[in-house]
Amino acid sequence: MYKKPKNTVLDLVTIRLKKYNTLKNEFMNLGKITLITPPDKLFNMNLSYLLIKPSNHIKQQFQAILSQSIDDLNIFIYDTEDHDIGWMLSIAHQVDCVIIDVDTCDPITQKFITFLIAQPNNVYYITNDETTPYNLISKNRIYNLDIIVERLKDEQEEDDEDDAQEE
């Protein structure tokens, strides 16, 4: 009677893939991050951020924060070469959080950021400019991206509570 060998190469590969997938699912369950730039739009229920004219430093901070996120996120970026003001204003009303790097805004964008900064609750701005009184129209000045960390933690806690209620 013929006996199949215990461990063929295919069996070993299958076993290793199963172990890899198990480890990947347990330890590397990071969320999907979707990056959207003008003129594209995306409508879904994911937590969404709009970065307006972010400096390289802000991009690096944001990337470090996102590398820890387990939620699916939409990141809209209105960068240095973008000039579609209509898109920026439309997306700003759609997203959960807007972050404006005032110091890197071009003259055209600066004409519209005061309108955005005046929006309640979800618009935050970063600036080193102490002479322009943005603080008169909004108290949402930030000096770093710690607010993002707090928002992501809050979202995770809400998701955990929702999961607990479903069980």
C-alpha positions in Angstrom: 0.0 0.0 0.0 1.3 3.5 -0.9 1.8 6.0 1.9 1.9 9.6 1.2 5.0 11.3 2.6 4.3 13.2 5.8 5.5 16.6 4.7 5.6 17.5 1.0 7.0 20.9 0.0 3.5 22.0 -0.8 2.3 21.0 2.7 5.2 22.9 4.3 4.5 26.0 2.3 0.8 25.8 3.2 1.6 25.4 6.9 3.9 28.4 6.8 1.4 30.6 5.0 -1.3 29.7 7.5 1.1 30.6 10.4 2.1 33.9 8.6 -1.5 34.8 8.0 -2.4 34.1 11.6 0.4 36.3 12.9 -0.3 39.0 10.4 -4.0 39.1 11.5 -3.1 39.1 15.2 -0.3 41.6 15.2 -0.5 43.7 12.1 -4.2 44.5 11.9 -3.7 48.0 10.7 -6.5 49.9 9.0 -6.6 50.7 5.3 -5.6 54.3 4.5 -6.9 55.9 1.4 -5.2 59.0 0.1 -7.3 61.3 -2.0 -6.1 64.4 -4.0 -7.9 66.9 -6.2 -10.1 66.5 -8.2 -11.1 63.1 -6.7 -13.7 62.6 -4.0 -14.6 59.6 -1.9 -17.9 59.1 0.0 -17.9 56.4 2.6 -18.3 56.1 6.4 -14.6 56.1 7.2 -13.1 58.7 9.5 -11.8 61.4 7.1 -9.1 64.1 7.4 -8.2 67.0 5.1 -4.7 68.4 5.2 -4.4 71.8 3.7 -1.0 72.8 2.4 0.9 70.6 4.9 4.6 71.1 5.4 7.0 68.2 5.1 7.2 68.2 8.9 3.4 67.9 9.3 3.3 65.1 6.7 5.9 63.2 8.7 4.1 63.7 12.0 0.8 62.6 10.3 2.4 59.5 8.8 3.8 58.5 12.1 0.4 58.8 13.7 -1.3 56.9 10.9 1.2 54.0 11.2 -0.4 53.2 14.5 -4.0 53.4 13.4 -6.2 50.3 13.2 -9.1 52.1 11.6 -9.8 52.6 7.9 -9.2 56.2 7.2 -9.6 58.7 4.3 -6.9 61.3 4.0 -7.6 64.1 1.6 -4.5 66.2 0.8 -4.7 69.7 -0.7 -0.9 70.2 -1.3 1.4 72.9 -2.6 0.7 72.4 -6.3 -3.1 72.3 -5.9 -5.3 75.3 -6.8 -8.8 73.8 -6.9 -10.4 76.0 -4.2 -13.9 74.6 -4.9 -12.6 71.0 -4.2 -10.9 72.2 -1.0 -14.1 73.9 0.3 -16.3 71.0 -0.7 -14.1 68.4 1.0 -13.7 70.6 4.1 -17.5 70.3 4.7 -17.4 66.6 4.2 -14.5 65.4 6.4 -14.4 64.9 10.1 -11.3 67.0 10.7 -9.5 69.7 8.8 -5.9 70.6 9.5 -4.5 73.8 7.9 -0.8 74.6 7.9 -1.3 78.4 7.5 2.3 79.3 7.0 2.6 77.2 3.9 -0.5 78.4 2.2 -0.2 80.3 -1.1 -1.8 83.8 -1.4 -5.0 82.4 -3.1 -5.5 79.7 -0.5 -4.9 82.2 2.3 -7.9 84.2 1.2 -10.1 81.2 1.9 -8.6 79.8 5.1 -10.1 82.4 7.3 -13.5 81.1 6.1 -12.5 77.6 7.0 -11.0 78.5 10.3 -14.2 80.2 11.3 -16.1 76.9 11.0 -17.0 75.4 14.3 -15.4 72.4 15.9 -13.6 70.4 13.2 -11.1 72.8 11.8 -7.7 73.2 13.4 -4.8 75.4 12.2 -1.1 75.5 12.7 0.8 78.7 12.4 3.9 80.5 13.7 2.3 83.9 12.8 1.7 85.8 16.0 0.6 89.0 14.3 -2.5 87.8 12.4 -5.3 87.4 14.9 -6.7 84.1 13.8 -7.4 83.4 17.5 -10.3 86.0 17.3 -12.2 83.8 14.9 -11.2 80.3 16.3 -9.7 78.9 19.4 -8.7 75.7 17.5 -5.0 76.6 17.1 -2.8 73.6 17.5 1.0 73.4 17.8 1.4 69.7 16.8 -0.8 66.8 15.8 -1.6 65.5 19.2 -5.3 66.2 18.5 -5.2 63.5 15.9 -4.0 61.0 18.4 -6.8 61.9 20.7 -9.4 61.6 17.9 -8.1 58.2 16.8 -8.2 56.9 20.5 -11.8 58.2 20.8 -12.9 56.5 17.6 -11.3 53.3 18.7 -13.1 53.4 22.1 -16.4 54.1 20.4 -15.8 51.1 18.1 -14.9 48.9 21.1 -18.1 50.0 22.8 -20.2 49.3 19.7 -18.6 45.8 19.4 -19.4 45.1 23.1 -23.0 46.1 22.6 -23.4 43.9 19.6 -22.3 40.8 21.6 
